[in-house]
Amino acid sequence: MPKAMICRELGEPEVLRLETFEPKPLAAGQVRVAVRAAGLNYPDVLMVAGQYQHKPPLPFIPGMEAAGDVTEVSDGVAGVQVGDRVIVKSRGVLTDEVIIAPSQLAPMPKNFDYAQGATFLAAHGTAYYGLVDRARIKPGETLLVHGAAGGVGLAAVELGKVYGANVIAVASTEEKLAIARQRGADHTLLAGQPFRDKVKELTGGKGADVVFDPVGGPVFEESVRCINWNARLIIVGFLAGVGMARTNLVLIKNATVHGIRAGEAVRHDPSLGPPRQRDLMAFAEAGKISPNISHRLPLERTADAMRLLIDRKAIGRVAVTMD
């Protein structure tokens, strides 16, 4: 029987339990996918702890992105065939199989393995929405990426280079900065040290045109002090706390601050989805972007995989594998 990682009580990752379940028959318009790998995101950790904005009723299966093979297609479904290698865009994917609608599937880049497919669209989709849809980043602009060794941060580094930006990456260790350079960063700075003057120096006194910030707190507050005219600050998260913006600094630089929620944006405006998926797939198959997966752990070690995110030991992404 298929297995799933079940959350029956809220708490630390160790509350999760691996359980078996009876497969259900397909209803009209549904597809069955054998999940081969799932990607972990920090919201999965928060959801298990009951600290995320989306609070599913107990019990629930965590996970919000996966990849696998189509094993069954119900009558009336077009465009999907048994044997297709697909990316799954759905909650509840830390399991051996899922039953979903065809609209929740995307083709997997031909040059990706399942773990890469399972860790691709969430992080790179968030980076794309922030840099392309909101910041409208242009060739020659300077992009400052905080948290540049995280899944979303590394995706922003890659996409910044694809779109012709000069990328300054900030991360917490030299090992992480080395990966950021491999992914295209032009300059790297150690986190935890003052960066305002260094960013000004690297930009000839102008400052950053785009700031990509999943960290928040004091990092955001200092970022506002090293921005260029017409800068765009992209707020992706607040791992270090909520930053307080000096509105006079935003005004003086004619800057804009964008809070982004890439998935929610598509739910509000579905027209955003197809161009994002089209561009990301094209870049991936051209070898320009791909997830950096530092750890691959089996499904039964999901709690250990989540600990890698909590302890900031992951560089890029963590994948859970089913085989």
Secondary structure, 3 states (H helix, E strand, C coil): CCEEEEECCCCCHHHCEEEECCCCCCCCCCEEEEEEEEEECHHHHHHHHCCCCCCCCCCECCCCCEEEEEEEECCCCCCCCCCCEEEECCCCCCECEEEECHHHEEECCCCCCHHHHHCCHHHHHHHHHHHHHHCCCCCCCEEEECCCCEHHHHHHHHHHHHCCCEEEEEECCHHHHHHHHHCCCCEEEECCCCCHHHHHHHCCCCCEEEEEECCCCHHHHHHHHHEEEEEEEEECCCCCCCCCCCHHHHHHCCCEEEECCHHHHHHHCHHHHHHHHHHHHHHHHCCCCCCCEEEEEEHHHHHHHHHHHHCCCCCEEEEEECC
